[in-house]
Amino acid sequence: MAFTGADLPAPTMRLHTFLAGDSKAREWLLGVVDIVETLLPAMVRLNVVTAEEVDLATLRKRLLDEVTANRSVIMGRSEIGIWTTV
């Protein structure tokens, strides 16, 4: 490991992950739509999707409706923190 290899004390590590269901997932889902909107030109250029398939005008509502209808639990990205003190 990088810390002990550099003669530092073993680090403390934490992993944080977003988990939520129904209405509590709203903010995270809206963030996902913002990312899709930002990446859509590249996604279309690379033939991953068409703009019609994504349909940004309705994507927010469709995602929220789907999560609510299925009583889904959403797992977001994980963030890892590693630190040590000397």
Summary of the structure (lengths in Angstrom):
residues: 86
radius of gyration: 18.9
end to end distance: 16.4
largest distance: 54.7
contacts: 183
relative contact order: 0.29
helix: 55%
strand: 24%
